[in-house]
Amino acid sequence: MNKLEQINNLEAGRGIQCLLDAAYKVFFNPIVMFDTNYILIAYTDTVTDDPLWNELISTGTFSMVEQEFFRSECITEDVANADKLVLIKSGKLKYDRLLANIFNRENIKVANIVMVESSSQFDGFTQAAFEAFSDKISHEIQNDDYFTEFGRTYHETLINKILDCQIKDTGIYTSHIQILYDGFDDYLYLAVVDVMNLDRLVFFRNLLEKRYPSFKFAIYSDYVLMVISSNYDIFSTQGILGGHDNPFEQNGIFVGISSSFECIYELTRYYNEAITALKNGIVGKSGHYIFPYDSV
């Protein structure tokens, strides 16, 4: 059998590590999996003289120095922009690499698998087989609650880092932030949700996660934040935040909505807009629950 046939015949349902070990016998190259925060998940127990491989295996992650290197070589940008597979080449790398994005059941990028070209050369057949292998890994984690929750947590961490001004080097994080834009084809709004009962707020957040998984959620200063695409027509009476069955009015929850924006790094400005709309709307006692910034 050729490589693609061997990969397609790998037994599923035995976990990530078993699949990596079986794939090594097909490709004869080291393979590693790490999440979108560069945290090591699994790897083949093979010896290589590749410095990046050895750093990741020995420390469990990549240092900020290496992340800056990835940025300078446009590696993180290429990975973020790729639908699935990337061939990574650089004169500063000891070996070329094949990298594939891994998606959870909500189609969120949650991890990468990387194969190092230290023993067997990459050819067209190898790339096709490795892409099929990435599909097999993505399928393997479809029912894994950890990866579903991690997809949301990853978004929440980025949103909070922006709001707290912790992200200093936007060159490094731009490619990460691009993941926030997945599923957003147009400009964005930021909705800030407030309710007096914190337990009710958590209930509402869970409700949103089930009904609208494409939204990006975060809890910040006891508010639920939602990054919403303009495609949802949020101000329409038939839209997500309108109509008689909207979950805001039903649950006694107030919402402030920012004006539209395109640059996610300006999130703090639009968060403040949404807060202003929220507080002014509540004070106004208009009988409404949803307060667009443009109307305050």
VEXVO-763914 format. One line per 4 residues: number of its first residue (from 1); for each residue z, x, y of N, C-alpha, C, CB. Coordinates in pm, whole numbers, m for minus. Each point is the difference from the previous one (the first is absolute). Glycine has a CB too. Example, Ala and Ser with C-alpha at 12.3 -4.5 7.8 and 13.67 -1.06 7.14 Angstrom:
2
1 = 780:1319:m569:0:m89:119:0:90:120:125:m189:m117 | m197:154:222:6:82:119:73:m77:109:m215:118:m63
END
This chain:
296
1 = 0:84:m120:0:m84:120:0:87:125:122:m182:m125 | m188:134:231:6:72:126:133:m29:71:m252:m10:20 | 274:75:94:128:m12:69:30:m143:43:m27:234:78 | m74:m302:m25:21:m137:46:42:m90:m115:m169:35:183
5 = 104:m20:m295:35:m82:m117:141:33:m48:m242:m10:m65 | 279:138:67:135:38:m41:105:m60:93:m92:213:m97 | 65:m210:228:95:m58:96:12:m150:m20:m55:181:166 | m57:m248:m184:3:m145:m20:74:m38:m127:m216:m18:122
9 = 221:109:m217:68:m29:m127:148:38:m1:m217:34:m111 | 266:21:224:142:35:5:86:m125:m14:m53:198:144 | 159:m186:m219:89:m114:m24:83:m29:124:8:56:m245 | m13:m179:291:76:m42:117:136:m57:m42:m215:m47:124
13 = 302:29:m26:129:m63:m25:110:92:m46:m128:m197:m53 | 102:328:50:103:94:m45:58:81:115:m116:14:m220 | 72:m44:341:57:66:117:m90:107:58:221:m45:m94 | m189:83:217:m80:96:76:m4:136:m67:58:m122:209
17 = 57:170:m252:6:135:m58:m86:12:m125:230:24:91 | m228:m126:m175:m83:4:m121:m148:3:34:178:m124:m124 | m216:51:227:m141:m1:41:m40:136:56:15:m247:48 | 71:309:33:m31:133:55:m14:102:m113:124:m57:212
21 = m32:53:m307:m6:96:m111:m127:m18:m83:251:4:m6 | m289:m130:m15:m121:m28:m78:m125:43:78:116:m193:m114 | m114:171:248:m115:38:82:m18:151:4:33:m206:138 | 75:281:m145:m11:146:0:m83:48:m119:224:16:115
25 = m211:m83:m228:m76:38:m119:m149:m31:14:206:m40:m137 | m238:m44:237:m141:m31:29:m56:98:103:42:m242:m51 | 36:270:156:m51:80:112:37:149:m9:16:m205:138 | 94:237:m207:50:138:m11:28:61:138:m129:25:m213
29 = 172:m108:305:45:44:132:135:m63:31:m240:27:78 | 325:39:0:128:m59:39:m21:m127:82:105:228:m2 | m22:m329:m23:m7:m127:72:140:m36:48:m199:m79:m138 | 208:33:262:129:m36:58:m14:m133:73:65:244:23
33 = 44:m319:m17:3:m125:75:117:4:96:m105:m128:m192 | 79:92:319:107:m9:100:m26:m121:88:34:251:m1 | 72:m302:63:m16:m120:81:m51:35:139:183:m112:m130 | m202:11:213:m59:22:132:96:68:97:m140:m199:m39
37 = 263:222:m5:94:82:77:9:142:m57:131:m206:57 | m226:241:m142:m6:133:m64:119:26:m92:m126:82:199 | 180:m184:m259:111:17:m95:m57:1:m142:164:m114:159 | m131:219:m234:m51:19:m136:42:m115:m91:8:248:33
41 = m104:m299:m111:27:m108:m94:m13:49:m145:m83:m167:169 | m27:234:m200:m24:48:m137:m103:112:5:56:m227:m100 | m54:312:m4:m96:110:m4:m15:50:m143:59:66:235 | m172:m2:m262:m20:60:m131:73:134:m6:m225:m116:m25
45 = 286:143:m87:81:122:m16:m93:117:m32:201:m135:m80 | m270:181:183:m96:108:m17:30:111:100:m175:m162:m82 | 134:282:49:24:116:86:m127:32:78:172:92:m162 | m158:m71:292:m112:38:84:50:93:110:m119:m218:m49
49 = 29:298:103:36:90:109:m36:m60:136:m34:196:m154 | 19:m327:159:m32:m67:126:128:m17:82:m196:m120:m108 | 203:174:230:123:m6:81:44:m141:35:m63:219:93 | m31:m306:m57:38:m136:38:57:m77:m118:m178:2:176
53 = 115:16:m292:52:m65:m121:143:46:m26:m233:m13:m97 | 256:142:103:132:53:m32:106:m44:101:m111:195:m108 | 72:m208:236:96:m50:99:39:m144:m29:m98:155:171 | m1:m238:m200:28:m140:m27:87:m18:m124:m217:m60:109
57 = 185:133:m214:75:m14:m125:142:54:15:m214:19:m130 | 231:89:203:132:64:10:91:m71:100:m105:216:m61 | 48:m273:167:84:m63:104:m4:m152:m4:m40:200:141 | m59:m257:m208:m10:m145:m6:m74:m62:117:210:4:m126
61 = m260:80:218:m74:m52:115:m77:115:66:174:m182:36 | m240:152:76:m67:102:79:78:20:131:m226:m60:m102 | 240:184:143:69:29:125:m83:m48:118:111:199:m106 | m48:m207:224:m73:m39:120:m108:102:33:205:m117:86
65 = m184:243:m122:m102:102:21:m126:m35:m77:178:174:35 | m161:m217:m160:m116:m37:m80:m64:m128:52:105:110:m199 | m24:m204:246:m56:m123:56:m82:30:126:194:m130:m93 | m148:226:171:m78:42:118:m131:67:m44:214:31:132
69 = m209:42:m242:m121:61:m55:m99:m108:m44:133:200:m75 | m83:m302:7:m87:m110:m43:m67:m65:121:148:m40:m200 | m71:28:308:m55:m60:120:m108:87:61:217:m112:41 | m187:242:m29:m94:92:64:m132:11:m77:195:128:91
73 = m188:m146:m223:m120:6:m83:m65:m137:m19:99:196:m117 | m45:m299:189:m51:m137:m7:15:m61:m139:m162:58:180 | 251:m4:m261:18:m52:m135:66:m137:3:19:235:m87 | 90:m250:166:68:m130:5:m92:m107:57:220:117:26
77 = m302:m80:70:m94:m96:59:m103:m44:m103:33:105:225 | m86:m10:m301:m99:m33:m102:61:m91:m107:m116:219:42 | 240:m191:m78:68:m81:m102:24:m141:52:111:206:m94 | m65:m217:218:30:m131:57:m126:m85:14:193:100:122
81 = m305:m35:m93:m125:m73:22:m74:m32:m130:m16:112:220 | 56:m48:m328:m71:m19:m127:36:m133:m64:m4:248:m33 | m96:m312:m24:27:m122:m75:78:32:m128:m210:m105:94 | 170:213:m159:67:32:m126:6:150:m28:m75:m220:m86
85 = m41:287:84:m6:137:m50:m41:97:110:m57:m86:m227 | 121:205:228:m31:105:97:m11:134:m72:119:m128:186 | m225:203:m158:m11:137:m47:47:90:114:m195:m55:m158 | 303:128:136:62:81:105:m42:145:m17:197:m158:14
89 = m262:210:89:m42:140:2:48:66:128:m202:m54:m141 | 247:177:131:40:77:117:4:147:m39:135:m194:95 | m181:278:m3:7:144:m25:143:50:m7:m217:25:114 | 312:m106:m68:142:40:0:73:m49:m125:m4:m5:249
93 = m67:m70:m334:58:m44:m126:m43:93:m113:2:m238:82 | 89:268:m172:m35:86:m113:m97:m72:m93:223:115:15 | m202:m247:m33:m87:m79:m87:m38:m131:70:108:103:m205 | m228:m150:175:m39:m133:46:84:m105:m73:m236:80:49
97 = 230:m203:6:79:m108:m57:m80:m129:m1:210:110:80 | m179:m195:m176:m45:m138:1:123:m86:24:m194:47:m159 | 184:m135:257:112:m88:32:m48:m145:m3:109:179:142 | m26:m266:m197:m31:m143:m5:119:m79:53:m155:34:m197
101 = 125:m137:275:104:m91:49:40:m97:m110:m89:21:234 | 218:m51:m239:55:m95:m95:50:m122:77:64:186:m162 | m97:m306:113:33:m124:70:96:m85:m84:m223:6:116 | 317:m72:m47:88:m93:m72:m65:m137:m11:201:126:83
105 = m129:m224:m134:m61:m131:m25:m36:m75:127:129:m10:m210 | m75:54:325:m36:m60:128:m109:80:71:233:m91:20 | m295:182:m95:m110:83:48:43:90:116:m158:m178:m71 | 282:221:69:52:96:97:m3:139:m63:148:m176:107
109 = m194:275:m31:2:138:m49:145:46:m12:m226:48:106 | 267:m12:m225:139:40:m21:14:141:m54:53:m237:m39 | m162:295:m11:12:132:m62:m138:66:m10:202:m76:m131 | m199:204:91:m121:75:m26:14:73:m133:m44:27:247
113 = m66:m13:m318:m4:94:m112:m96:111:39:53:m183:m173 | m16:305:137:m79:117:37:m22:85:m124:92:m3:236 | m214:49:m254:m33:94:m107:m46:131:63:m63:m189:m158 | 121:299:111:m29:133:53:m106:67:m88:236:21:96
117 = m340:30:m34:m112:60:m74:32:146:m37:m164:m152:121 | 265:169:m204:43:136:m35:m56:48:m134:206:m41:131 | m247:m50:m217:m50:38:m133:m142:m49:m24:233:m5:m84 | m254:m123:103:m130:m61:m29:m64:m46:131:78:m73:m229
121 = m206:103:247:m68:m31:125:m28:m150:15:m102:227:m6 | 102:m271:133:m35:m138:30:m151:m17:m2:209:m25:139 | m255:m76:m207:m141:m38:7:m5:m151:17:m74:197:m144 | m46:m251:150:m15:m143:22:67:m83:m107:m212:47:115
125 = 206:m2:m238:63:m73:m110:152:1:14:m194:60:m149 | 247:56:191:144:12:20:48:m93:110:m10:238:m76 | m65:m243:187:40:m85:112:m3:m148:m40:m89:172:161 | m11:m212:m234:m8:m139:m44:117:m34:m93:m250:7:22
129 = 283:86:m111:110:m23:m93:134:m2:73:m132:111:m181 | 147:m26:284:126:4:74:16:m127:83:m11:252:9 | m99:m304:44:8:m127:73:43:m112:m94:m179:77:160 | 125:m77:m280:41:m100:m100:147:17:m36:m235:m7:m91
133 = 279:133:89:140:27:m30:90:m55:110:m67:205:m128 | 25:m194:253:80:m55:111:11:m151:m13:m74:189:149 | m34:m255:m192:6:m144:m21:101:m34:m110:m240:m21:73 | 243:105:m174:94:m23:m111:145:15:46:m175:82:m162
137 = 200:18:250:135:20:55:37:m119:89:m29:251:m8 | m64:m294:95:28:m115:85:33:m123:m83:m153:94:175 | 79:m113:m285:27:m113:m88:136:16:m68:m247:m31:m38 | 283:153:7:127:27:m68:120:m42:85:m109:190:m120
141 = 96:m179:253:114:m30:88:m6:m142:59:11:244:55 | m108:m325:m97:m17:m132:60:125:m87:m12:m242:16:m53 | 312:m5:m57:118:m84:m22:131:74:27:m130:m126:m169 | 118:241:234:118:80:31:56:m40:136:m90:192:m139
145 = 208:m252:140:60:m48:125:29:115:96:99:m192:m125 | m72:311:72:29:114:87:m118:28:93:150:98:m176 | m270:m95:122:m116:32:81:m36:m114:96:m83:147:m186 | 112:m270:146:m22:m113:92:95:12:118:m74:m147:m190
149 = 200:173:163:99:12:107:m25:125:83:166:m122:m141 | m210:230:75:m26:123:73:m110:m19:104:73:132:m201 | m176:m210:167:m107:m25:95:52:m61:128:m155:m29:m188 | 247:m66:175:60:m63:118:94:97:71:m19:m225:m110
153 = 100:296:33:96:92:60:m70:110:77:159:m49:m185 | m272:95:132:m76:106:68:m46:m48:137:m74:91:m223 | 22:m213:229:m41:m56:128:120:m13:94:m188:m124:m114 | 298:74:60:119:m21:83:53:132:55:56:m202:m137
157 = m59:305:55:46:132:45:m85:51:115:83:50:m230 | m216:m64:219:m88:46:106:22:m78:129:m167:66:m172 | 181:m198:161:22:m83:118:129:40:70:m125:m189:m109 | 231:210:32:127:38:60:m5:140:61:116:m148:m164
161 = m189:238:101:m13:135:57:m73:m5:134:m3:98:m231 | m97:m183:242:m71:m14:127:93:m57:106:m218:m33:m122 | 290:m74:88:87:m64:97:116:91:42:m61:m221:m99 | 107:306:9:108:93:30:m50:131:60:130:m102:m184
165 = m261:112:204:m63:121:56:29:123:m84:19:m100:227 | m10:81:m360:25:113:m89:m129:73:m36:198:m121:m90 | m309:55:104:m128:63:m33:m45:81:120:m63:m187:m161 | 73:316:150:m33:88:111:m144:52:m9:240:65:14
169 = m279:m27:m134:m134:57:m19:m93:m110:m48:96:229:m53 | m161:m296:147:m87:m111:m38:m123:49:m77:78:m127:201 | m109:257:m189:m111:54:m77:25:m11:m148:m49:156:185 | 174:m133:m226:36:m12:m141:3:m146:m42:133:212:16
173 = m74:m296:68:27:m137:m41:m114:m97:24:234:48:47 | m336:m6:27:m111:m92:25:m61:m49:m130:m46:117:216 | 26:m27:m310:m60:m40:m127:93:m92:m78:m127:215:m6 | 259:m194:19:95:m90:m65:m5:m137:65:148:195:m60
177 = m153:m195:193:0:m126:74:m123:m83:m33:129:110:183 | m238:m43:m218:m122:m74:m35:24:m97:m114:m135:195:78 | 231:m163:m165:31:m90:m110:54:m132:53:48:198:m149 | 20:m194:265:49:m123:60:m114:m93:40:200:126:82
181 = m315:m68:m54:m113:m80:44:m78:m64:m114:m15:149:195 | 46:m111:m318:m71:m59:m114:10:m152:3:45:207:m137 | m158:m273:131:m3:m145:6:m9:m56:140:130:1:m206 | m120:86:308:m11:m44:139:m136:42:53:252:18:35
185 = m335:m115:m4:m135:29:47:m13:m7:151:m84:m89:m213 | 188:43:281:m9:m19:144:132:44:64:m165:m192:m29 | 182:158:155:121:41:71:122:m72:m56:m137:45:206 | 256:0:m166:124:m44:m62:93:m69:99:m22:187:m161
189 = 117:m262:105:114:m53:74:127:45:m71:m133:m203:82 | 240:214:m6:130:27:m59:88:m122:21:m22:250:40 | 70:m309:m147:90:m115:7:142:46:m31:m186:m160:m66 | 281:121:152:142:32:m22:72:m131:m26:m11:206:149
193 = 79:m213:m262:60:m124:m48:152:10:9:m195:m41:m154 | 257:m63:211:145:0:19:60:m128:m54:m24:146:202 | 140:m136:m261:77:m116:m44:146:41:2:m192:m89:m147 | 281:m7:177:142:33:16:63:41:m132:12:m160:190
197 = m55:99:m300:57:27:m132:m80:110:m67:82:m238:m20 | m21:356:0:m72:114:m56:m47:m27:m142:135:151:144 | m56:m226:m222:m43:m35:m136:m127:m84:4:238:8:m78 | m248:m94:177:m120:m82:15:m120:87:35:141:m194:72
201 = m114:300:5:m106:92:38:m56:72:m123:108:31:225 | m19:12:m313:m43:66:m123:m78:m98:m87:200:154:10 | m153:m278:m17:m72:m102:m75:m141:m17:54:215:m117:m49 | m226:113:182:m130:m18:62:m92:119:m28:107:m138:178
205 = m52:258:m172:m81:120:m30:m53:m7:m142:137:136:162 | m54:m175:m256:m44:m12:m139:m108:m106:m15:227:72:m75 | m213:m180:151:m102:m104:m2:m134:52:48:178:m172:37 | m174:250:71:m123:55:55:m65:98:m97:93:m28:229
209 = m12:107:m298:m55:97:m95:m78:m69:m110:190:153:50 | m144:m270:m89:m68:m74:m108:m124:m70:52:219:m31:m115 | m210:m28:234:m111:m80:51:m107:84:68:159:m189:28 | m117:298:37:m94:79:80:16:150:m27:3:m180:177
213 = m34:223:m297:22:141:m36:m86:98:80:59:m78:m226 | m166:28:291:m85:91:77:64:40:133:m199:m104:m107 | 299:26:154:70:38:122:79:127:m25:14:m241:74 | 11:317:31:85:117:m10:137:m37:57:m199:160:18
217 = 305:m144:m97:133:m45:39:92:118:27:m33:m207:m136 | 132:183:220:109:97:18:120:m76:55:m162:193:41 | 280:m145:m72:122:m49:66:44:108:96:69:m143:m201 | m55:105:328:36:95:105:99:m68:94:m225:119:m17
221 = 344:m61:29:104:m55:88:27:m147:m30:m67:165:177 | 79:m198:m304:31:m137:m45:m111:m100:30:237:53:34 | m354:m5:m6:m117:m87:15:m97:27:m114:27:m6:253 | m101:m97:m292:m114:22:m88:m123:18:87:105:m137:m187
225 = m176:247:165:m125:26:71:m116:m27:m92:112:173:145 | m215:m233:m90:m123:m21:m76:m116:55:82:95:m206:m116 | m172:296:55:m125:44:60:m108:m91:m55:77:244:25 | m142:m318:65:m90:m108:m41:m139:24:55:193:m160:m9
229 = m293:139:m73:m138:12:42:m40:m120:85:m53:134:m206 | m31:m110:304:m51:m111:81:m86:m94:m82:5:147:200 | m48:m103:m318:m81:m87:m86:76:m123:m45:m124:200:m77 | 257:m198:88:79:m114:m45:8:m110:104:130:155:m141
233 = m191:m131:258:m7:m104:103:138:m60:24:m238:m51:m64 | 333:136:99:141:m39:m2:38:m105:103:45:223:m82 | m127:m241:184:37:m97:103:m62:m138:m23:22:190:158 | m102:m203:m261:m62:m128:m31:101:m92:m67:m223:113:m23
237 = 211:m242:49:91:m95:m66:m24:m6:m150:6:m134:210 | m124:182:m251:m28:6:m144:31:139:m56:m178:m174:29 | 219:266:59:22:137:m42:132:20:m71:m139:71:188 | 164:54:m221:118:34:m79:130:m40:69:m128:189:m97
241 = 133:m180:231:123:m30:71:0:m139:60:23:241:48 | m122:m322:m80:m8:m134:55:8:m106:m107:m134:90:186 | 112:m214:m146:m1:m110:m95:140:m52:m28:m205:96:m102 | 211:m207:29:129:m65:m25:77:65:m114:m99:m211:85
245 = 32:290:m166:67:57:m117:31:148:19:m116:m166:m142 | 114:214:268:23:143:19:145:33:m33:m180:11:178 | 204:103:m240:136:35:m46:95:33:113:m102:83:m208 | 53:m61:328:87:34:112:81:m121:43:m163:174:75
249 = 93:m283:m46:70:m122:43:88:m54:m112:m189:m53:157 | 139:58:m278:77:m53:m114:131:74:m20:m214:m65:m107 | 216:192:140:120:83:m23:76:32:128:m115:96:m196 | 78:m160:307:71:23:125:m9:144:46:153:m183:m60
253 = m271:242:47:m20:142:31:m88:13:123:26:61:m244 | 16:25:336:m75:23:124:m85:127:m12:181:m116:132 | m300:110:m69:m94:110:m11:m54:37:138:m61:m74:m234 | 65:203:266:m67:51:118:m120:82:m42:216:3:128
257 = m329:m24:m61:m124:66:m41:m54:82:116:m51:m186:m164 | 17:310:135:m54:90:103:m142:m39:36:146:185:m85 | m197:m123:190:m143:m9:25:m72:88:m101:37:m45:248 | m170:35:m255:m75:72:m102:m7:149:33:m134:m207:m46
261 = 120:287:m59:m10:146:18:m82:59:m113:222:6:118 | m263:118:m101:m81:68:m100:64:129:m50:m200:m98:106 | 282:163:m24:61:128:m38:139:m22:m55:m135:118:176 | 153:m89:m303:128:m24:m66:110:90:56:m123:m69:m205
265 = 86:182:265:101:90:57:63:m58:126:m126:192:m95 | 68:m298:152:57:m68:116:92:m114:m41:m203:62:131 | 248:m59:m255:78:m110:m55:123:m32:83:m84:64:m225 | 151:38:278:123:m23:76:m26:m89:120:85:222:m74
269 = m195:m200:143:m34:m82:117:m16:m146:m40:m114:196:106 | 47:m221:m216:m28:m138:m41:122:m64:m67:m241:60:m27 | 325:22:m29:129:m50:m49:80:m53:118:m1:164:m193 | 5:m88:301:74:m43:119:m60:m127:60:64:238:45
273 = m196:m247:m49:m66:m123:47:45:m120:m83:m199:135:77 | 198:m119:m208:38:m110:m89:145:m38:20:m171:76:m166 | 258:24:187:142:m28:26:16:m79:129:65:211:m121 | m138:m171:224:5:m71:128:m44:m145:m16:m44:214:120
277 = m68:m232:m192:m49:m136:m24:102:m82:m77:m235:86:0 | 298:m24:m99:99:m68:m83:120:m44:83:m74:135:m197 | 133:m42:272:122:m31:76:m27:m100:111:87:227:m53 | m197:m209:125:m33:m94:108:m30:m139:m55:m89:191:135
281 = 24:m194:m251:m32:m129:m60:124:m74:m44:m216:92:m72 | 312:m21:14:124:m63:m44:80:m52:119:5:150:m201 | 4:m68:306:74:m40:120:m65:m122:65:70:239:36 | m202:m247:m43:m71:m111:62:24:m133:m67:m169:161:69
285 = 217:m162:m193:33:m122:m74:m114:m102:8:243:41:47 | m361:6:m81:m119:m85:11:m16:m92:m120:m107:177:135 | 187:m158:m238:m15:m76:m122:m100:61:m96:58:m200:128 | m120:312:m86:m94:70:m86:73:111:m78:m189:m51:161
289 = 120:102:m262:56:108:m81:m81:128:11:91:m170:m156 | m215:159:204:m91:113:5:m39:27:145:m87:m53:m233 | 108:177:279:m18:32:142:m94:119:16:230:m88:51 | m356:63:m20:m94:111:29:35:68:130:m180:m119:m124
293 = 164:249:129:33:77:120:m82:m44:120:60:193:m146 | m185:m229:124:m88:m39:110:47:m124:72:m187:103:m123 | 275:m181:58:43:m126:59:133:10:72:m123:m115:m178 | 187:236:176:131:12:64:m16:55:141:110:36:m224
END
